[in-house]
Amino acid sequence: MVGDFERAAEQAPPKVEEVLFERERRRTPFTSFLAENLLESDPPNWGRVSGPLVRKEDVLLPPNYRWASAWCVDNGPDSGVDGWCHASNFSKSWSPSASMGAFVRQRRWIRKRELDGDALRQQRPVAVAPEMDISERAEVLSRRVSKFRKTAQGKPTAGSHRECEEIRRECAEVSNAVNDELKQAITSSRRTALKKILRDVATASSELAAATRSQLQNSVVHGESVQEGGAADGPGLHLMQEMRVQEADIFQQRDLLLEREDAMRSVERDVMDVMHVQRDLAVLVAEQDQYISSIENHMELVEAETRSAARQVGQAAKKQTSIRRPLSGAAIGGAVGAACGIVLGPPGVALGAAA
């Protein structure tokens, strides 16, 4: 995007002349040139080389330009008095002098404009660097701490104090960002990476505290020299006091980072316990499913055997009924014959036997 803007700015001309033509006509060689005498076929009183009417107040500035001059007549070598050029018609060649055959005249008005550097700088898009993720910020922070430790061997200055304060603030920001993402981290690999970043930040904070302590020692030496010089309340002692406060903040921040890491370990252990409980529950549910399936299979088998037993009982009842009917008939017939024999005598006995 920045490149396109720069190319567009390079293609825009730095200086431009706006040109307008003023035109007039006279009816006879003895009358004056006036705009009112222009014919309908003539070009407009004010305008470009060709085209419609354009007055001076109609010419507006394009974006990113500013006027470099006011409107003025172009008194070039080919123009006459007051910049007028004359001809018999607007399509003929022009002459600086007004002859008897010249019935039209025109002159050039010019106004210069140039690129406005201030407007370009205001409209220039700012190239925004892509935002770094947490791991990149932690790496940059470690490099800054290492560089600060190398430069912390000399006498402390206000610049080193500001650098230390910026690094300490960056440690706090990265730590907060890690904690915020840890609350949303799902995979164990991401949680492990975040914990490593947290440990790196704690290490950087410890190294920063060591560098601050080194500068404190240098501050003490410098403060003693200042006191020997007779300026006991000089800027060196004031800076030393500020760095002592800063070192205490760094140690407090380091302890806070370590506490957060311990808390994350505790949270991870709790999560692992919950995972183990869920796994045991899953095993129990699977075993219960097997038991339930076995019970359902047994119930189906019992139901089938019950239906088979019911059919067998029905068949046995039918067979018992078919056997009971002949036996009953024989018993009844024997009883009737015996009674007839007793009553009728021998014929009755024969009848009973026949029955």
VEXNU-639332 format. One record per residue: residue in one letter; x, z, y of N, C-alpha, C in turn. Coordinates in steps of 0.1 Angstrom, whole numbers, padded with zeros to 4 digits, always signed. Atoms other than C-alpha are relative to their C-alpha. Last residue first. Example, Ala and Ser with C-alpha at 12.3 -4.5 7.8 and 13.67 -1.06 7.14 Angstrom:
// residues 2
S-0009+0000-0011+0137+0071-0011-0008+0008+0011
A+0009+0000-0012+0123+0078-0045+0009+0000+0012
This chain:
// residues 355
A-0003-0003-0014-0740+0234-1021+0014+0004+0002
A-0001+0014-0007-0739+0219-1055+0002+0002+0015
A-0013+0006+0004-0731+0254-1069+0002-0014+0006
G-0011-0007-0007-0759+0269-1049+0013-0006-0003
L+0001+0004-0014-0783+0243-1062+0011+0006+0009
A-0005+0014-0001-0771+0249-1097+0000-0005+0014
V-0014-0001+0002-0776+0287-1092+0007-0014+0001
G-0006-0004-0013-0810+0280-1077+0015+0002-0001
P-0001+0012-0009-0819+0260-1107+0006+0004+0013
P-0010+0011+0004-0807+0289-1129-0001-0012+0009
G-0005-0001+0014-0827+0316-1110+0010-0011-0002
L+0006+0010+0008-0846+0308-1079+0004+0000-0015
V+0014+0001-0002-0840+0339-1058-0006-0009-0011
I+0007-0013+0003-0806+0350-1070-0015-0002+0001
G+0000-0003+0014-0794+0315-1072-0007+0012-0004
C+0009+0008+0007-0805+0307-1037-0001+0003-0015
A+0013-0006-0002-0786+0337-1023-0011-0009-0007
A+0001-0012+0008-0754+0326-1040-0014+0006+0002
G+0002+0003+0014-0758+0291-1027-0002+0012-0008
V+0014+0005+0002-0762+0303-0991-0003-0003-0014
A+0010-0011-0002-0731+0325-0992-0014-0005-0002
G-0001-0008+0011-0709+0297-1007-0011+0012+0001
G+0007+0006+0011-0720+0273-0980+0000+0008-0013
I+0015+0000-0002-0712+0297-0952-0007-0007-0012
A+0005-0014+0002-0677+0304-0966-0015+0000+0002
A-0001-0003+0014-0669+0267-0971-0006+0014-0002
G+0011+0007+0007-0681+0258-0936+0000+0004-0014
S+0013-0006-0004-0659+0285-0920-0012-0007-0007
L+0001-0012+0007-0628+0273-0939-0014+0007+0003
P+0003+0001+0014-0634+0238-0928-0002+0013-0008
R+0013+0006+0002-0636+0248-0890-0003-0003-0015
R+0010-0010+0000-0606+0272-0888-0014-0006-0004
I+0000-0006+0013-0580+0245-0897-0011+0010-0001
S+0003+0009+0010-0588+0223-0867+0000+0006-0014
T+0015+0003-0001-0590+0252-0843-0004-0010-0011
Q+0007-0011+0005-0555+0265-0854-0015-0003+0000
K-0001+0000+0014-0540+0230-0848-0008+0012-0007
K+0008+0011+0006-0554+0228-0813+0001+0000-0015
A+0015-0004-0001-0541+0263-0804-0008-0011-0006
A+0003-0010+0010-0506+0254-0817-0015+0004+0000
Q+0000+0007+0012-0505+0222-0795-0004+0010-0012
G+0013+0008+0001-0515+0242-0765-0001-0007-0013
V+0012-0009+0002-0488+0268-0772-0013-0008-0001
Q+0000-0004+0014-0462+0240-0776-0011+0010-0003
R+0004+0011+0009-0471+0225-0743-0001+0004-0014
A+0015+0001-0002-0469+0259-0725-0005-0012-0008
A+0007-0010+0008-0435+0264-0741-0015-0001+0002
S-0001+0003+0015-0422+0231-0728-0007+0010-0008
R+0010+0011+0002-0435+0239-0692+0000-0004-0015
T+0013-0005+0000-0417+0272-0694-0011-0011-0002
E+0003-0007+0013-0385+0256-0706-0014+0006+0000
A+0002+0010+0010-0386+0232-0676-0003+0006-0013
E+0012+0007-0002-0392+0260-0651-0003-0010-0011
V+0011-0009+0004-0365+0281-0666-0013-0007+0001
L-0001+0000+0014-0340+0252-0662-0012+0009-0006
E+0006+0013+0005-0351+0246-0626+0000+0000-0015
M+0014+0000-0003-0346+0283-0618-0006-0013-0005
H+0007-0009+0011-0312+0283-0635-0015+0000+0002
N+0000+0007+0013-0301+0253-0613-0007+0008-0011
E+0010+0011-0001-0314+0270-0581+0001-0008-0014
I+0014-0006+0002-0295+0302-0591-0010-0011+0000
S+0001-0004+0014-0262+0282-0596-0014+0006-0002
S+0002+0012+0008-0267+0265-0562-0002+0003-0015
I+0014+0005-0003-0272+0298-0545-0003-0012-0008
Y+0010-0009+0007-0241+0312-0561-0014-0005+0001
Q-0001+0003+0014-0220+0282-0550-0010+0008-0008
D+0006+0014+0003-0233+0284-0515+0000-0003-0015
Q+0015-0002+0001-0225+0321-0515-0007-0013-0003
E+0003-0006+0013-0189+0312-0524-0015+0003-0001
A-0002+0010+0011-0187+0287-0495-0003+0006-0014
V+0012+0009+0000-0202+0313-0471+0001-0011-0011
L+0011-0007+0005-0176+0339-0482-0013-0010+0000
V-0001-0001+0015-0148+0314-0477-0012+0007-0006
A+0003+0014+0006-0161+0304-0442+0002+0001-0015
L+0015+0002+0000-0164+0341-0433-0003-0014-0006
D+0006-0008+0011-0128+0346-0443-0015-0002-0001
R-0004+0006+0013-0117+0317-0421-0006+0008-0012
Q+0008+0012+0002-0137+0330-0392+0003-0007-0013
V+0014-0004+0004-0121+0364-0396-0009-0012-0002
H-0001-0005+0014-0086+0348-0397-0014+0005-0004
M-0001+0012+0009-0094+0328-0365+0000+0004-0015
V+0013+0007+0001-0106+0359-0348+0000-0012-0009
D+0009-0008+0008-0074+0376-0357-0014-0005-0001
M-0003+0003+0014-0054+0346-0344-0008+0009-0009
V+0006+0013+0004-0073+0348-0311+0003-0003-0015
D+0014-0002+0001-0065+0385-0308-0007-0013-0005
R+0003-0008+0013-0029+0378-0315-0015+0002-0002
E-0003+0009+0011-0029+0351-0288-0002+0007-0013
V+0011+0009+0001-0045+0374-0263+0001-0009-0012
S+0011-0008+0005-0018+0400-0270-0013-0008-0002
R-0003-0002+0014+0009+0374-0266-0011+0008-0006
M+0003+0012+0007-0008+0363-0233+0003+0001-0015
A+0015+0001+0001-0008+0399-0221-0004-0013-0008
D+0004-0010+0010+0029+0402-0229-0015-0001-0002
E-0004+0006+0013+0035+0370-0209-0004+0009-0012
R+0009+0010+0003+0015+0384-0180+0003-0007-0014
E+0012-0006+0004+0035+0416-0181-0010-0011-0004
L-0002-0005+0013+0067+0396-0180-0012+0006-0005
L+0000+0012+0009+0054+0376-0150+0002+0005-0015
L+0014+0005+0002+0044+0408-0133+0000-0012-0009
D+0007-0009+0009+0079+0423-0139-0015-0005-0002
R-0005+0002+0014+0094+0392-0124-0007+0009-0010
Q+0006+0013+0006+0071+0394-0094+0005-0002-0014
Q+0014-0003+0003+0081+0431-0088-0007-0013-0006
F+0001-0008+0012+0117+0422-0091-0014+0003-0004
I-0004+0008+0012+0113+0394-0066-0001+0008-0013
D+0012+0009+0004+0093+0416-0042+0003-0009-0012
A+0010-0009+0006+0121+0443-0043-0012-0009-0004
E-0005-0002+0014+0147+0415-0036-0010+0009-0007
Q+0003+0012+0008+0126+0404-0006+0005+0002-0014
V+0015+0001+0003+0125+0439+0008-0003-0012-0009
R+0003-0011+0010+0163+0442+0004-0015+0000-0003
M-0004+0005+0013+0166+0407+0020-0002+0011-0010
E+0010+0010+0005+0147+0418+0050+0003-0004-0014
Q+0012-0007+0003+0169+0448+0055-0011-0009-0006
M-0002-0008+0012+0200+0427+0052-0012+0008-0004
L+0002+0010+0012+0186+0402+0077+0003+0008-0013
H+0014+0003+0001+0182+0431+0102-0003-0009-0012
L+0007-0011+0006+0217+0443+0095-0015-0002-0001
G-0004-0002+0014+0232+0409+0101-0007+0011-0007
P+0008+0008+0009+0211+0403+0133+0004+0001-0015
G-0001+0015-0001+0229+0431+0151-0009-0007-0009
D+0014+0005+0002+0218+0467+0154+0000-0015+0001
A+0006-0006+0012+0253+0482+0148-0014-0006-0003
A+0014+0005-0001+0269+0459+0173-0007+0004-0012
G+0007-0007-0010+0303+0477+0179-0015-0005+0002
G-0001+0007-0013+0326+0453+0162-0008+0006+0010
E-0014-0002-0006+0331+0479+0134+0001-0007+0013
Q-0001-0014-0006+0293+0479+0130+0014+0003+0006
V+0008+0000-0012+0293+0441+0126+0001+0014+0007
S-0009+0006-0010+0321+0443+0101-0007+0000+0013
E-0011-0010-0004+0300+0469+0082+0009-0006+0010
G+0005-0010-0009+0270+0446+0084+0010+0010+0004
H+0002+0005-0013+0289+0417+0070-0005+0010+0010
V-0014+0002-0006+0301+0437+0041-0001-0005+0014
V-0005-0013-0002+0265+0450+0035+0014-0002+0006
S+0006-0004-0012+0252+0414+0039+0005+0014+0004
N-0007+0007-0011+0276+0402+0013-0005+0005+0013
Q-0014-0005+0000+0263+0428-0011+0008-0006+0012
L+0001-0014-0006+0228+0418-0002+0013+0006+0001
Q+0000+0001-0015+0237+0382-0008-0002+0013+0007
S-0013+0004-0005+0247+0391-0043+0001-0002+0015
R-0009-0012+0000+0215+0410-0048+0014-0003+0005
T+0003-0008-0012+0195+0380-0036+0009+0012+0000
A-0006+0007-0011+0213+0358-0062-0003+0008+0013
A-0015-0002+0001+0205+0384-0089+0007-0007+0012
A-0002-0014-0004+0168+0384-0078+0015+0003+0000
L+0001-0001-0014+0168+0346-0079+0002+0014+0005
E-0012+0006-0006+0182+0347-0114-0001+0000+0016
S-0011-0010+0002+0154+0371-0124+0013-0005+0006
S+0002-0011-0009+0128+0348-0108+0011+0011-0002
A-0004+0005-0013+0142+0318-0126-0002+0011+0010
T-0015+0001+0000+0141+0337-0159+0004-0004+0014
A-0005-0014-0001+0104+0347-0152+0016+0000+0000
V+0002-0005-0013+0097+0310-0144+0005+0015+0002
D-0009+0006-0009+0113+0299-0176-0001+0005+0015
R-0013-0006+0002+0093+0324-0196+0011-0005+0009
L+0001-0014-0006+0061+0312-0180+0013+0007-0002
I-0001+0002-0015+0071+0276-0188+0000+0014+0007
K-0014+0003-0003+0077+0286-0224+0002-0002+0015
K-0008-0013+0001+0043+0303-0225+0015-0002+0003
L+0003-0008-0012+0027+0271-0212+0008+0013+0000
A-0007+0006-0011+0044+0250-0239-0002+0008+0013
T-0014-0003+0002+0032+0274-0266+0008-0005+0011
R-0002-0014-0003-0004+0273-0252+0015+0004-0002
R+0000-0001-0014-0002+0235-0253+0002+0014+0005
S-0012+0006-0005+0009+0235-0289+0001+0001+0015
S-0011-0010+0000-0018+0260-0298+0013-0006+0005
T-0009+0002+0011-0045+0236-0286+0011+0010+0000
I+0007-0001+0013-0073+0249-0264+0010-0001-0012
A-0007+0007+0010-0058+0257-0230-0007+0002-0014
Q+0008+0011+0005-0085+0267-0205+0007-0007-0011
K+0014-0004+0003-0074+0302-0197-0008-0011-0006
L+0001-0007+0013-0038+0291-0201-0014+0005-0003
E+0001+0010+0011-0043+0266-0173-0001+0007-0014
D+0013+0007-0001-0051+0293-0148-0002-0010-0011
N+0011-0009+0005-0022+0314-0160-0014-0006+0001
V-0001-0001+0014+0002+0285-0156-0011+0009-0006
A+0005+0013+0006-0010+0277-0121+0001+0001-0015
N+0014+0000-0001-0006+0314-0111-0006-0013-0006
S+0005-0010+0010+0030+0314-0124-0016+0001+0001
V-0001+0005+0013+0038+0282-0106-0006+0009-0010
E+0010+0011+0001+0024+0295-0073+0000-0006-0014
A+0013-0006+0000+0043+0328-0076-0011-0011-0003
C+0001-0007+0013+0076+0311-0084-0014+0005-0002
E+0002+0010+0010+0070+0287-0055-0001+0006-0014
R+0014+0004-0001+0066+0317-0032-0003-0011-0010
R+0008-0010+0005+0099+0331-0044-0015-0003+0000
I-0001+0000+0014+0116+0298-0039-0009+0011-0006
E+0008+0012+0005+0102+0295-0004+0001+0000-0015
E+0014-0003-0001+0114+0331+0004-0009-0012-0005
C+0003-0010+0010+0149+0324-0009-0015+0003+0000
E+0000+0006+0013+0151+0293+0012-0004+0009-0012
R+0012+0008+0001+0140+0312+0043-0001-0008-0014
H+0011-0009+0001+0167+0338+0037-0014-0008-0001
S+0001-0004+0014+0192+0311+0031-0011+0010-0003
G+0005+0011+0009+0183+0296+0064+0000+0003-0014
A+0014+0001-0001+0185+0329+0082-0005-0011-0008
T+0005+0006-0013+0220+0333+0070-0015+0000+0000
P+0015+0004-0001+0237+0353+0043-0003-0005+0014
K+0007-0008-0009+0276+0352+0041-0015-0004+0002
G-0005-0002-0014+0289+0334+0012-0008+0010+0008
Q-0012-0007+0000+0282+0336-0025+0005+0004+0013
A+0003-0013-0004+0245+0326-0023+0013+0009+0000
T-0002-0001-0015+0253+0289-0022-0002+0014+0004
K-0013+0004-0003+0258+0287-0060+0003+0002+0015
R-0010-0009+0005+0228+0309-0067+0014-0004+0004
F+0000-0011-0010+0206+0287-0044+0011+0011-0005
K-0007+0004-0012+0216+0256-0064+0001+0012+0010
S-0014+0002+0004+0206+0273-0097+0008-0004+0013
V-0006-0013+0001+0174+0286-0081+0014-0001-0004
R-0001-0006-0013+0165+0251-0069+0006+0014-0001
R-0011+0007-0007+0172+0236-0103+0002+0006+0014
S-0013-0005+0006+0150+0262-0120+0012-0007+0007
L-0002-0013-0004+0122+0254-0095+0013+0006-0006
V-0005+0001-0014+0125+0217-0101+0003+0014+0005
E-0013+0006+0000+0121+0223-0138+0006-0001+0014
A-0009-0010+0005+0091+0246-0133+0015-0005-0001
R-0002-0009-0010+0074+0220-0111+0010+0012-0004
E-0010+0006-0010+0080+0194-0137+0002+0010+0011
S-0013+0001+0006+0064+0216-0164+0010-0005+0010
I-0006-0014-0001+0034+0225-0141+0014-0001-0006
D+0007-0010+0008+0025+0189-0133+0008+0013-0001
M-0008-0004+0012+0039+0171-0103-0009+0009-0008
E-0001-0014+0003+0015+0155-0078+0007+0003-0013
P+0009-0005+0010+0023+0119-0071+0002+0015-0002
A-0006-0001+0013+0042+0114-0038-0010+0005-0010
V+0002-0013+0006+0020+0104-0009+0006+0000-0014
A-0002+0001+0015+0032+0074+0010+0000+0014-0006
V-0010-0008+0005+0017+0078+0045+0001-0001-0015
P+0004-0009+0010-0002+0049+0058+0011+0008-0005
R-0008+0003+0012+0009+0035+0091-0004+0010-0011
Q+0008+0007+0011-0020+0037+0115+0008-0002-0013
Q+0012-0008+0003-0004+0062+0138-0008-0005-0011
R-0005-0012+0006+0030+0045+0137-0012+0009-0004
L-0004+0004+0014+0014+0011+0144+0004+0013-0008
A+0012+0003+0009-0005+0025+0173+0004-0003-0014
D+0007-0013+0002+0026+0040+0188-0012-0001-0009
G-0007-0008+0010+0045+0008+0184-0006+0013-0004
D-0001-0013-0005+0020-0013+0203+0006+0009-0012
L+0004-0010+0010+0026-0049+0196+0002+0014+0006
E-0010-0003+0010+0027-0071+0227-0004+0011-0010
R+0003-0012+0008+0003-0088+0251+0011+0002-0010
K-0009-0003+0011+0010-0113+0279-0005+0013-0007
R-0002-0014+0000-0016-0128+0303+0007+0004-0013
I-0007-0006+0012-0017-0164+0313+0000+0015+0002
W-0002-0014-0002-0039-0185+0336+0006+0006-0013
R-0002-0009+0011-0034-0222+0336+0001+0014+0005
R-0013-0008+0000-0047-0246+0362-0001+0011-0011
Q+0000-0013+0008-0073-0273+0363+0013+0007+0002
R-0013-0007+0000-0083-0303+0385-0002+0012-0009
V+0000-0013+0007-0109-0330+0386+0014+0007+0001
F+0013-0006-0002-0117-0360+0409-0001+0014-0007
A+0001-0013+0008-0082-0374+0414-0013+0007+0003
G+0007+0002+0012-0084-0410+0427-0002+0012-0009
M+0013+0004-0004-0074-0402+0463-0009-0002-0013
S+0001+0014-0006-0044-0384+0450-0015-0003+0003
A+0014+0005+0000-0041-0346+0444-0001-0013+0008
S+0005+0003-0013-0005-0338+0435-0014-0005-0001
P+0000-0012-0009+0007-0319+0404-0006-0003+0013
S-0010+0002-0010-0004-0348+0380-0001+0013+0010
W+0000-0009-0012-0023-0346+0348+0012-0002+0009
S-0012-0008-0002-0030-0373+0322+0000+0007+0014
K-0011+0008-0005-0066-0383+0315+0013+0009+0002
S-0007+0006+0012-0092-0366+0293+0012-0009+0004
F-0006-0010+0008-0104-0343+0321+0008-0005-0013
N+0010-0005+0010-0110-0372+0344+0008+0011-0009
S+0013+0007-0003-0093-0387+0375-0011+0005-0009
A+0002+0012+0008-0065-0361+0372-0013-0006+0004
H+0012+0009-0004-0051-0331+0391+0000-0012-0009
C-0004+0013+0004-0029-0300+0382-0012-0009+0001
W+0010+0010+0003-0033-0268+0401+0006-0013-0005
G+0000+0003+0014-0007-0240+0399-0010-0010-0004
D+0008-0010+0007-0014-0226+0434-0002-0003-0015
V+0003-0012-0009+0000-0258+0448-0009+0009-0008
G-0001+0002-0014+0012-0282+0420-0002+0013+0008
S+0012-0003-0008+0019-0278+0384+0003-0001+0015
D+0009+0012+0001+0045-0295+0361-0013+0003+0008
P-0005+0012-0007+0073-0271+0371-0009-0012+0001
G-0011+0007+0006+0053-0240+0361+0004-0013+0008
N-0006+0010-0009+0032-0219+0383+0012-0007-0005
D-0012+0006+0005+0011-0203+0356+0005-0010+0010
V+0000+0014+0000-0015-0182+0375+0014-0005-0005
C-0007+0006-0011-0016-0145+0366+0000-0015-0002
W+0002+0015-0001-0037-0122+0345+0007-0005+0012
A+0014+0004-0005-0021-0088+0342-0001-0015+0000
S+0001+0005-0014+0010-0079+0321-0015-0002+0003
A-0014-0001-0006+0022-0063+0288+0000-0005+0015
W-0003+0010-0011-0013-0056+0275+0014+0003+0006
R+0003-0006-0014-0014-0035+0243+0004-0011+0010
Y-0006+0007-0011-0016-0046+0206-0003+0008+0013
N-0014-0003+0000-0023-0027+0174+0008-0007+0011
P-0005-0013+0004-0058-0041+0170+0015+0000+0000
P+0001-0002+0015-0066-0073+0190+0005+0014-0004
L-0013-0003+0007-0070-0069+0228-0003+0001-0015
L-0002-0014+0004-0101-0085+0243+0013+0001-0008
V-0011-0001+0009-0105-0118+0262+0004+0015-0003
D+0004+0002+0014-0140-0119+0276+0012+0001-0010
E+0004-0013+0005-0129-0104+0309-0005-0001-0014
K-0011-0009+0002-0109-0135+0316-0004+0013-0006
R-0005-0005-0013-0138-0158+0310+0011+0010-0003
V-0007-0013+0002-0144-0179+0279+0006+0004+0013
L-0004-0008-0012-0170-0207+0280+0007+0013-0005
P+0010-0005-0010-0171-0228+0248+0006+0008+0011
G+0009-0010+0005-0144-0248+0230-0009+0005+0011
S+0013+0006+0003-0113-0267+0240-0009+0011-0005
V-0003+0015-0001-0080-0259+0256-0013-0007-0003
R-0013+0004+0007-0094-0224+0261+0002-0015+0002
G+0000+0001+0014-0121-0215+0286+0014-0003-0005
W-0010-0008+0006-0133-0211+0322+0000-0002-0016
N-0008-0004-0011-0153-0237+0342+0012+0009-0005
P+0005-0011-0009-0166-0252+0310+0010+0004+0011
P-0002-0013+0006-0155-0286+0297-0004+0011+0009
D-0013-0006-0003-0171-0316+0313+0002+0013-0008
S-0010+0005+0010-0200-0335+0297+0014+0006+0002
E+0003-0006+0013-0225-0314+0316+0009-0004-0011
L+0011+0007+0008-0208-0323+0348-0003+0007-0013
L-0003+0004+0014-0188-0299+0369-0012-0006-0006
N+0001+0015+0001-0197-0299+0407+0003-0005-0015
E+0014+0004+0001-0205-0261+0407-0001-0015-0002
A+0004-0001+0014-0169-0253+0398-0015-0005-0002
L+0008-0012+0003-0158-0266+0431-0004+0000-0014
F+0002-0003+0014-0131-0290+0444-0008+0013-0002
S-0008-0010+0006-0137-0299+0480-0003+0001-0015
T+0006-0013+0001-0150-0331+0495+0009+0009-0008
F+0000-0007-0013-0132-0362+0509-0007+0014-0001
P-0013-0003-0004-0122-0379+0477+0001+0009+0012
T-0006+0011-0007-0158-0377+0465+0014+0004+0004
R+0008+0012+0001-0177-0356+0440+0006-0012+0007
R+0006+0004-0013-0152-0329+0434-0007-0013-0001
R+0002+0014-0002-0145-0311+0401-0004-0002+0015
E+0009+0003-0012-0132-0277+0390-0001-0015+0001
R+0003+0014-0002-0115-0261+0359-0010-0002+0012
E+0010+0000-0011-0098-0228+0352-0002-0014+0004
F+0000+0010-0010-0079-0227+0319-0012+0001+0009
L+0013+0005-0004-0072-0196+0298+0002-0011+0011
V+0001+0011-0010-0040-0187+0280-0015-0003+0002
E+0014+0005+0000-0032-0154+0261-0001-0010+0012
E+0006+0003-0013+0005-0151+0256-0014-0005-0002
V+0009+0011+0000+0017-0132+0225-0005-0003+0015
K+0005+0004-0014+0046-0109+0219-0008-0012-0001
P-0001-0012-0009+0055-0090+0186-0005-0003+0014
P-0010+0003-0011+0040-0117+0164+0001+0012+0009
A+0006+0000-0013+0021-0101+0134+0011-0003+0010
Q+0006+0013-0002+0038-0112+0101-0007+0000+0014
E-0010+0010-0002+0061-0081+0101-0006-0014+0004
A-0006-0003-0013+0032-0057+0106+0011-0010+0003
A+0010+0005-0010+0013-0074+0077+0006+0003+0014
R+0000+0015+0000+0044-0071+0055-0009-0005+0011
E-0012+0004-0007+0048-0034+0065+0000-0015+0001
F+0002-0003-0014+0011-0027+0056+0013-0005+0008
D+0010+0010-0006+0014-0045+0023-0001+0003+0015
G-0007+0013-0001+0046-0024+0015-0009-0011+0006
V-0009+0000-0012+0028+0008+0024+0007-0013+0001
M+0008+0000-0012+0000+0000+0000+0009+0000+0012
